[in-house]
Structure formats: structure tokens, C-alpha cells
Amino acid sequence: SGPLYVFPGFVQVGSSNDYLDVTAEPLGLKDLGAYGAYLDAKVKLNDDGRQAVSDQLTDAFANCERSRALDPPGCPTKVSPYDAADAIDGTVTWRKADLSGVKIGDLSPYDMTVYLTGKATMSLSFQTTDGGTKQGTVNAYIGGSADMTTNPPRLKIS
């Protein structure tokens, strides 16, 4: 937004969003015509943006780790009803999530989102109604997106 100055020199493009890199071939005065000019800008997620998405994903799974519930609030996964049939809610110990199987995709310049896909795994243990303890893992199949127009990026995970 704002005025466009073309004298002297080239038209430059960029973004105030720290997570994006914007590049374009320089557009000079000779490139301006009677009907305007075509500026072919490329917008890409940079390393800071990729790290911000990764941090938000880690934070989402940290909600699980802070909880003792079978279905922790704000957590992208839960213990299935089948596996929780003899579990005592409130006795779960969640361990750190392995997020190495989740892929952070490329930026969609049309809606400024980055798609997330893959599998996250968490180990856990809980008390059972017969006085015992069960241990196991929960797999969360991640399908979601990160809105890169917000700082930090806002995740939508299904």
C-alpha cells in the first residue's frame, strides 16, 4: 500500500513479513508502457518462517505434555476410546512428541498458507482401572495449515 515512486532507479519489491522472501526482476523506467508493466514477483517461505511454523507445531504438542488427560485441550492428538477403555483419566504421562515425520510444505502465494502433512508420534503411560499401568504410543496423522499472515503463524490442524 502507499505511493509508487519510479524516479530515479528501479522499482523494488519486498515484504514487511519476516517469514517471507520476495524477489522480482528489477523493473526500470524502460519497462513501463502505456498500459502499465508486468511485475513477476516470487514469494517464498524463508528459513525464519519455516522455523516459526515448526515452533508453533512443537508448542501445540507441548499442550499434550503439560496435561494428564486422555484428550488434552489444545493438543493435536488423544488416546483413542479403544485404547482408553480401562484407563483412568487424569493419570496420563505424555512424553515429548517425535515430529520428524511431519513435513512443512511450501508457501501458497494465493492464500499465504503453508501446508503440514505427516505423522507425529508420542509415547505415553497411564493407570488402568485394575491398578496396573499401560504404556504405548499414539500416532497423530497431521493434515493442516499455517497462516503466514499472522505473527506467530496460526496453525489449523485436523
Secondary structure as GFF3:
##gff-version 3
##sequence-region A 1 158
A	DSSP	beta_strand	20	23	.	.	.	ID=ss1
A	DSSP	three_ten_helix	29	31	.	.	.	ID=ss2
A	DSSP	beta_strand	42	45	.	.	.	ID=ss3
A	DSSP	alpha_helix	47	65	.	.	.	ID=ss4
A	DSSP	beta_strand	93	94	.	.	.	ID=ss5
A	DSSP	beta_strand	98	108	.	.	.	ID=ss6
A	DSSP	beta_strand	113	127	.	.	.	ID=ss7
A	DSSP	beta_strand	133	147	.	.	.	ID=ss8
A	DSSP	beta_strand	154	157	.	.	.	ID=ss9
###
